[in-house]
Amino acid sequence: MTKFGVVVFPGSNCDRDVAYVTRDLLGQPTRMVWHQETDIADLDVVIVPGGFSYGDYLRCGAIARFSPVMQQVIEHAQKGKFVLGICNGFQVLTESGLLPGALTRNQDLHFICDRVPLKVEHSNISWTQAYTDTEIITLPVAHGEGRFYADKATLSEIEDNGQVVFRYAGENPNGSLNNIAGICNRQGNVLGMMPHPERASDPMLGSNDGLRLFQGVLEKVTALV
């Protein structure tokens, strides 16, 4: 069995949705991890969910970055274990330095809630191994600060290292540079993405394109064990 942990900050609102996928759809033990916890050694996969951690005060993810649990998440990632940041979780991962770049206000300054097509850039990391290269999938987005930004040198490095995992395939909904919707670290064990795979994991909701993301990492962890 693979043990998942879902980090819960004050203001998280997609934590139960993620737990539904890992616990109920995948049948794996799942623990809700309060942001003040300092021991997550029992976990195989850590997921930082969407929402509005600390009300998005100061800057999205900027306060959550200092929660006690985040140092543990950083160490978890440094050990090569798996970390996923979804929407606000992606913002937290960039603020924490686990991923490069930053998420800024959407280009038109409006909150976006829609379904968008995404191109899977790489299927050679654990998270995306259940997809195929250049496959187009559809996932929901819901964010006001999802415009990926990085300086020219950082952006070039991300592209050259093959760290772009997902790109918006249709109209760019938020003005992200290079249509970037999700990136990973150089090792591929840490993934951050603005779209919500957990909201497209149950066929009852009209799509299970997102479920394969979780199935991919589950297969990898199972193989390692």
C-alpha positions, 0 to 999 in steps of 0.5 A, spaced: 500 500 500 502 507 498 500 512 503 498 519 501 498 525 505 494 531 504 496 537 507 491 542 510 492 549 511 487 554 514 483 556 507 485 549 504 478 547 500 480 542 495 483 537 500 477 532 501 477 532 494 484 529 493 483 525 499 477 522 495 481 520 489 487 517 493 483 513 499 476 512 495 478 511 488 485 508 488 483 505 495 490 507 498 491 509 506 490 517 506 492 521 512 490 529 512 496 532 515 495 539 519 500 544 517 503 544 524 505 537 524 513 536 524 513 528 522 511 526 515 516 520 515 510 515 514 508 518 508 510 516 501 506 521 497 505 528 499 500 532 496 499 540 497 492 541 495 488 547 492 484 553 496 486 559 499 491 558 504 491 563 509 486 567 505 491 568 500 493 574 504 500 577 502 501 573 496 498 566 494 502 561 498 507 566 501 505 565 508 503 557 507 511 557 505 513 558 513 508 553 516 512 548 520 510 542 515 513 545 509 520 544 512 518 536 512 515 537 505 522 540 503 526 534 506 521 529 503 522 531 496 530 532 497 529 524 499 526 523 492 519 522 495 513 524 491 510 531 492 504 534 488 502 541 488 495 543 485 493 550 484 494 554 491 499 548 492 503 549 486 504 556 488 506 554 495 511 549 492 514 555 488 514 560 494 518 554 498 523 554 492 521 546 491 519 549 484 522 555 480 518 561 477 512 564 480 505 564 479 502 571 478 495 575 477 491 572 471 493 576 465 486 579 465 485 580 472 479 575 472 478 569 476 477 563 471 473 557 472 473 553 466 475 546 463 481 547 459 485 542 454 492 541 456 498 537 452 502 532 456 509 534 454 513 528 457 510 522 459 517 520 462 516 522 469 512 518 474 507 522 475 505 522 467 507 515 465 500 513 464 499 518 459 503 519 452 507 524 449 503 530 446 496 527 448 491 532 449 487 531 456 482 536 459 482 538 466 478 544 470 482 550 472 479 555 478 484 560 479 485 568 480 493 568 480 495 562 475 499 566 470 506 562 470 512 567 470 520 566 470 525 571 468 528 569 461 534 565 464 530 561 468 525 560 463 530 557 458 533 553 463 526 550 465 525 549 457 532 546 456 531 541 462 525 538 459 521 541 466 515 543 462 510 537 464 503 540 461 502 546 457 495 549 455 493 546 448 487 551 446 487 558 448 491 560 454 487 562 459 491 566 464 497 569 460 502 564 462 509 564 459 510 559 454 503 556 455 506 553 461 500 549 466 505 545 470 512 544 471 516 539 475 523 539 478 529 536 475 529 530 478 521 529 476 519 527 483 516 534 485 510 536 480 506 543 480 500 544 476 494 549 476 489 545 473 485 540 478 486 533 476 482 531 482 476 534 479 477 530 473 478 523 476 471 520 477 467 518 471 461 521 475 464 528 474 464 527 466 472 525 466 477 521 468 483 524 465 486 526 472 485 520 475 491 517 471 496 522 474 495 519 481 495 512 478 502 513 475 505 515 481 501 510 485 504 505 480 511 507 481 511 507 488 508 500 488 514 498 484 519 501 488 516 497 494 
